[in-house]
């Protein structure tokens, strides 16, 4: 069997498995964070979480498939490991960047939500204070 085909198969197996693992981890652990951002609205948090996971899968699996083609044919075991290390390493970097990007955006939304909550007075005004004119 051609080693280039073996490299493709191993690359796809590792990359898809890593993508699924990261997406599930983000989904499971990010749900609480998203609920906090959305002020405890559980149904909306679940919907946003699901949409983020679908987008994560689409972007990462699209990248994995686009990055499949090797520039050179793999001739030996050393070439196989070198090709796999480069490809899997790039996929890991993309997964990490996607993760950090998601966390950064959600943190921005969370901060904005906290600032909006702090702008409201804790108790509504109960009356007005009259001012005394100057010189009176």
JOZI-V609551 format. One record per backbone hydrogen bond with DSSP energy under -1.0 kcal/mol. CO is the residue of the C=O (numbers start at 1). NH is the residue of the N-H. Records with the same first field share a line. If there is no record, write none. Layout:
CO->NH + NH
This chain:
2->6
3->7
4->8
5->9
6->10
7->11
8->12
9->13
10->14
11->15
12->16
13->17
14->18
15->19
16->20
17->21
18->22
19->23
20->24
21->25
22->26
23->27
24->28
25->29
26->30
27->31
30->34
31->35
32->36
33->37
34->38
35->40
36->39
38->41
40->42
41->45
42->46
43->47
44->48
45->49
46->50
47->51
48->52
49->53
50->54
51->55
52->56
53->57
54->58
55->59
56->60
57->61
58->62
59->63
60->64
61->65
62->66
63->67
65->68
76->80
77->81
78->82
79->83
80->84
81->85
82->86
83->87
84->88
85->89
86->90
87->91
88->92
89->93
90->94
91->95
92->96
93->97
94->98
95->99
96->100
97->101
98->102
99->103
100->104
101->105
102->106
103->107
104->108
105->109
106->110
107->111
108->112
109->113
110->114
111->115
112->116
113->117
114->118
115->119
133->136
